[in-house]
Amino acid sequence: MEKISQETAIQEKPIQDRIRQASCITIESALRNKVNLNITWYDVHGDEQSQKYTISAGSVIEF
């Protein structure tokens, strides 16, 4: 019998929604008027998830 592995895809949401869910926000780099963020949160099953975002200089995000 063949075992099938199933990967669940993270539903991509706007950065504002992810910030509200965040357990950790990491600035990975800030170069050439761009900031790369990694936002980590826990899903309904208690599993840690993360998603990366790039924002441009002058962008406003609310916490």
C-alpha positions in Angstrom: 0.0 0.0 0.0 1.4 3.4 -1.0 1.5 6.1 1.6 0.4 9.5 0.4 1.8 12.6 2.1 -0.5 15.6 2.1 0.7 19.1 2.6 -1.7 21.8 3.6 -1.2 25.1 1.9 -1.1 28.3 3.9 -3.9 30.6 2.8 -2.3 33.9 1.9 -3.8 36.9 3.6 -3.1 40.6 3.5 -0.4 41.7 5.9 -2.8 43.6 8.2 -4.7 40.3 8.9 -1.5 38.4 9.6 -0.2 41.1 11.9 -3.3 40.7 14.0 -2.7 37.0 14.3 1.1 37.3 14.8 3.0 35.7 17.6 6.3 36.9 16.2 7.3 39.5 13.6 10.9 39.3 12.3 12.6 41.8 10.1 14.7 39.6 7.8 16.3 42.4 5.8 16.0 46.1 5.0 17.7 46.9 1.7 17.1 49.3 -1.2 13.8 50.8 0.1 12.3 47.4 0.8 11.8 45.6 4.1 11.3 41.8 4.2 9.2 40.6 7.1 8.6 37.1 8.4 5.3 36.8 10.3 4.7 33.8 12.5 1.4 32.7 14.1 -0.4 29.7 15.5 -3.2 28.1 13.5 -6.4 26.7 15.0 -4.6 23.3 15.6 -1.8 24.9 17.5 0.7 24.5 14.7 3.1 27.3 14.1 2.8 28.8 10.6 4.8 31.6 8.9 4.5 33.8 5.8 7.0 36.3 4.3 6.1 39.8 3.2 8.0 42.5 1.4 6.9 46.1 2.0 8.2 49.2 0.2 9.7 52.3 1.8 6.9 54.7 2.9 4.4 52.0 3.5 2.3 52.3 6.6 1.2 49.2 8.6 -0.8 49.3 11.8 -0.1 47.0 14.8 
